[in-house]
């Protein structure tokens, strides 16, 4: 009886162990791809402008270092930061040591950026600038 039990348990144990995967690493979030600008806040006057997802899109090409903006906002009173167009961007070391890198579009420092798989926040609020919230 012990031999039968061992013959049943050993293959089951082998299958269980062989299905383990040591690769639990998820890829690091990237800025590449399409983002939707949904909120701009901050500044001296305390702006808080919301946009429907998809009204303003940023397509970031990390190979060409370009941001293609499609801006369908028709309300000039809202802060939408960039008009439609193709812009060059750089990720530069922060000269103020507030964050590791800043997001710069056509030599305009938009501030520190953080990125996850679903959201990117670009903020210059430490100098009374704007904070931009983009989603995938």
N, C-alpha and C positions, 0 to 999 in steps of 0.2 A: 504494500500500500504506500509506503514512503517513497518507493521508486516512481510510482505513478504520479504522486503528488509533486515530486521533484521534476519530473518530465513535463508537467503542466506549468509549474511556476517559473522554471528557468526560461523558457521561451517568452513568457509574458514579461518577465523582468528585462530580458534582452531587448524586446520591442519597446518597452517604456524608456529605457536608457538611451536607445538609439534615436528616439524621437526628440531628445533634448537638443536645444540649439543654444550655443554660447553667444550667438550674434544678437544680443538684445539692444544694440546701438541703433538709434534712429538718426537719420541724416540731419546735419545741422540745418537750421532754417536758412533760407536764402532770400535775398531781395529780388532775385530774378523772377520775371513773370508779370502778370497783370495784377494791379492793385486798384482799388476803388477808394477815392477820397470821400470820406463820409462826415468829417468834422474838422473844423479849424477853430481853435480857441486861443485866447491870450491877447498880447499886445497891451499898449497903454490904455486903450479904451475898453478892454475886456470883451473882445469879440467872442461870440459863440455861435458859429454858423454851421448848420447841418445840411448835408446833401443826400439825396436818395442814392443808394448804392447803384453805380453804373452811370450816373450823370456826369461824373468826372473820373476818367480812368488814366492811370499811369501804367505804361508797359515798359518795364525796366529790362534792358538787354545788357547783361553783364559782360558779354563778349565785346560788343561795340562801345560799351560805356555810354549808352544813350538812354534817355527817358522820352518816350513818345506819349504826349499828353493829348487826350481828346476831352475837351472841356465844352460841355453842352449847357453850362450855366448861363442863363440870360438875365439874371438879376445883378446889375452892377454894384448893388449895395453889399453883396456878400463877398467875403474874402475867399477867393478860390486859388490864390497864390500864382498859378501858372496858366497862361493862355494855351490853346491848342498849338502844338508844334513839336518839333524834335529838338531835344536839348542834350548837351553833353553833361555828364555828371562825374564827380570824383568822390571817393571816400578818403578824407584827409585826416591825419592826426590832429587832435584838438589842441590848438595853441594855448587854451586856457586850462587844460588838464581837467576839465569837467567830466569828460567821457573819453573813451579810447579813440573814436573817430567821429567826424562830422560828415553830413551829407551835403554836398555842394552841387548846385545846378547852375551851369554857365557862370561860375565863379561867385555865385550867391550862396553864402553859408546859411543853410536852413537849420543847422544845429545838430545835436546828438540824435542818433537813431538807435532804436531797438527793434528787433524783428523776431517774430515767432512764425509758426506755419500758417497762421490765420490773420495776423495783425502786424502792422508796422507803425511805429510812432516816431515822428521826427519832431524834436522840440528844441526851441531856442528860448524857452521860458526863463532860463537863468539870467537872461539879459533883456527881459521884458519883450521877448519876441513871441512868435506864434508856435503853437503846437498843432501838428497835423496828425490825424488818425486815418490810416488807410487799412482796408480789409481785403482779403482775397475774394 
